[in-house]
């Protein structure tokens, strides 16, 4: 029975993961425009030169990011194929995991390079406003994470149930 449940769980994970990945990938197209628009909504006094520089940076970054994402998808698809096999393919899968890690690191570096390039374009006052906005955004996110990780907010069944009013009478 345990083996059957394990097989069902693995099958579910393997079948759900590609659909989630596809859904996330389809939402990413044109994201550099969204990023630019967000900056322009936060920093309303950007000069036309700043806007054009930010646009160029985000377009370049978007192309690089899409390239890394396509490569990551190909690597993850290859890993998924090996996961369906009952044969030990460690010698083939482990290098794929390493490649996946390197690509993920390159993606993070690209995000950082983009952030630094955009920050360099902003005046000190604009940068301060942008940083303040990001701090409040991170604080909201941390608050949500803390709420979600609190066992009181878990949707799991509780071990103890309060006594009903009828049983107290």
C-alpha positions as CSV (number, residue, x, y, z in Angstrom):
1,X,0.0,0.0,0.0
2,X,2.8,2.4,0.9
3,X,4.5,1.6,-2.4
4,X,1.3,2.3,-4.3
5,X,0.9,5.7,-2.5
6,X,4.6,6.5,-3.2
7,X,4.1,5.8,-6.9
8,X,1.0,7.9,-7.1
9,X,2.7,10.8,-5.3
10,X,5.7,10.7,-7.7
11,X,3.4,10.4,-10.7
12,X,1.4,13.4,-9.5
13,X,4.5,15.5,-9.0
14,X,5.9,14.6,-12.4
15,X,2.6,15.4,-14.1
16,X,1.9,18.7,-12.2
17,X,5.4,20.2,-12.5
18,X,5.3,20.7,-16.3
19,X,1.9,22.4,-16.2
20,X,3.0,24.8,-13.4
21,X,6.2,25.5,-15.3
22,X,4.3,26.2,-18.5
23,X,1.8,28.5,-16.7
24,X,4.7,30.5,-15.2
25,X,6.5,30.7,-18.4
26,X,3.5,32.0,-20.3
27,X,3.1,34.8,-17.7
28,X,6.7,36.1,-18.2
29,X,6.5,37.3,-21.8
30,X,7.0,41.1,-22.0
31,X,8.0,41.3,-18.4
32,X,10.7,43.9,-19.0
33,X,7.9,46.3,-20.0
34,X,6.2,45.6,-16.7
35,X,9.4,46.2,-14.8
36,X,9.9,49.6,-16.6
37,X,6.3,50.6,-15.9
38,X,6.7,49.8,-12.2
39,X,9.8,51.9,-11.9
40,X,8.1,54.7,-13.7
41,X,5.1,54.4,-11.4
42,X,7.3,54.6,-8.3
43,X,9.7,57.3,-9.6
44,X,7.4,59.7,-11.4
45,X,10.1,62.3,-12.1
46,X,12.3,60.3,-14.5
47,X,13.8,62.3,-17.3
48,X,13.3,61.1,-20.9
49,X,17.0,60.1,-21.0
50,X,16.6,58.0,-17.8
51,X,13.5,56.4,-19.3
52,X,15.3,55.5,-22.5
53,X,18.3,54.1,-20.6
54,X,16.1,52.0,-18.3
55,X,14.2,50.7,-21.4
56,X,17.4,49.7,-23.0
57,X,18.7,47.9,-19.9
58,X,15.4,46.1,-19.3
59,X,15.2,45.0,-23.0
60,X,18.7,43.6,-22.9
61,X,18.1,41.9,-19.6
62,X,14.9,40.4,-20.8
63,X,16.6,38.8,-23.7
64,X,19.3,37.4,-21.5
65,X,16.8,36.2,-18.9
66,X,14.7,34.5,-21.6
67,X,17.8,32.7,-22.9
68,X,18.6,31.4,-19.4
69,X,15.0,30.3,-18.8
70,X,14.9,28.4,-22.1
71,X,18.1,26.6,-21.2
72,X,16.8,25.8,-17.7
73,X,13.6,24.4,-19.1
74,X,15.5,22.2,-21.5
75,X,17.7,20.9,-18.6
76,X,14.7,20.3,-16.3
77,X,12.9,18.5,-19.1
78,X,15.9,16.2,-19.5
79,X,16.0,15.6,-15.8
80,X,12.3,14.7,-15.8
81,X,12.9,12.1,-18.5
82,X,15.5,10.4,-16.4
83,X,13.2,10.5,-13.4
84,X,10.7,8.3,-15.2
85,X,13.3,5.6,-15.7
86,X,13.8,2.7,-13.2
87,X,17.5,2.5,-14.2
88,X,20.1,4.3,-12.2
89,X,21.2,7.2,-14.5
90,X,23.3,9.0,-11.9
91,X,26.1,9.6,-14.3
92,X,23.8,11.4,-16.7
93,X,21.5,13.1,-14.2
94,X,24.0,14.6,-11.8
95,X,25.7,16.7,-14.5
96,X,22.3,18.0,-15.4
97,X,21.7,19.1,-11.8
98,X,25.0,20.9,-11.8
99,X,24.1,22.6,-15.1
100,X,20.7,23.6,-13.6
101,X,22.5,25.2,-10.7
102,X,24.9,27.1,-12.9
103,X,22.1,28.4,-15.0
104,X,20.2,29.5,-11.9
105,X,23.3,31.3,-10.7
106,X,23.6,33.1,-14.1
107,X,20.0,34.1,-13.9
108,X,20.5,35.6,-10.4
109,X,23.6,37.4,-11.6
110,X,21.6,38.9,-14.5
111,X,19.0,40.2,-12.1
112,X,21.7,41.7,-10.0
113,X,23.4,43.4,-13.0
114,X,20.1,44.8,-14.1
115,X,19.3,46.2,-10.6
116,X,22.8,47.8,-10.3
117,X,22.5,49.3,-13.8
118,X,19.1,50.9,-13.1
119,X,20.2,52.1,-9.7
120,X,23.2,53.9,-11.3
121,X,20.8,55.8,-13.6
122,X,18.7,57.2,-10.7
123,X,19.5,60.4,-8.9
124,X,20.3,60.0,-5.1
125,X,16.7,61.3,-4.3
126,X,15.1,58.9,-6.8
127,X,17.2,56.0,-5.5
128,X,16.2,56.8,-1.9
129,X,12.5,56.7,-2.8
130,X,13.0,53.5,-4.8
131,X,14.8,51.9,-1.9
132,X,12.1,53.0,0.5
133,X,9.4,51.5,-1.7
134,X,11.4,48.2,-2.0
135,X,11.8,48.0,1.8
136,X,8.1,48.4,2.4
137,X,7.4,45.8,-0.3
138,X,9.8,43.3,1.3
139,X,8.3,44.1,4.8
140,X,4.8,43.2,3.4
141,X,6.2,40.0,1.9
142,X,7.9,39.0,5.1
143,X,4.7,39.7,7.0
144,X,2.8,37.4,4.6
145,X,5.5,34.7,5.0
146,X,5.4,34.9,8.8
147,X,1.6,34.6,8.7
148,X,1.8,31.6,6.5
149,X,4.4,29.9,8.6
150,X,2.5,30.4,11.8
151,X,1.0,27.1,12.9
152,X,-2.1,28.9,14.1
153,X,-2.9,29.8,10.5
154,X,-2.4,26.3,9.2
155,X,-5.3,24.7,7.5
156,X,-4.2,21.3,8.9
157,X,-6.7,19.8,11.3
158,X,-6.1,20.7,14.9
159,X,-5.2,18.0,17.4
160,X,-7.5,19.4,20.2
161,X,-11.0,20.6,19.6
162,X,-12.6,23.0,22.0
163,X,-15.5,21.6,23.9
164,X,-18.8,22.5,22.5
165,X,-21.3,24.5,24.5
166,X,-23.6,21.5,24.8
167,X,-20.9,19.4,26.5
168,X,-20.3,22.1,29.1
169,X,-24.0,22.2,30.2
